[in-house]
Amino acid sequence: MSFFKEIFGEESNNKKEPLTSIRLTKENIIFFPTIEAWFKDGKVKFDSVGRLRYLHGAPVGDMILIRVNKDGTPVYKVSAEGWFDPDSPIAKDFVWL
């Protein structure tokens, strides 16, 4: 299955519905240039189970659908769910898997 089929989900009534949430992976990060730039700059990295994380250990949230443009292009934003303060005890005690 192609990544675009994954983003747009299954066809219903000949209209493709975009996914409401996308988990970032090594394979699909290239479709999100801002996040890919963070990865190339070393601001985020993948843990041993493939979850993208900030350097203090908090996971980079899933990409959440915020709107669909008039041309049908979905627009996603990083979810803040799972984020924690870099100076918190959780961050100081975080152990990479």
Secondary structure, 3 states (H helix, E strand, C coil): CCHHHHHHCCEECCEECCCCEECCCCCCHHHCHHHHHHHHCCCEEECCCCCEEECCCCECCCEEEEEECCCCCEEEEECCCCCCCCCCHHHHCCCCC
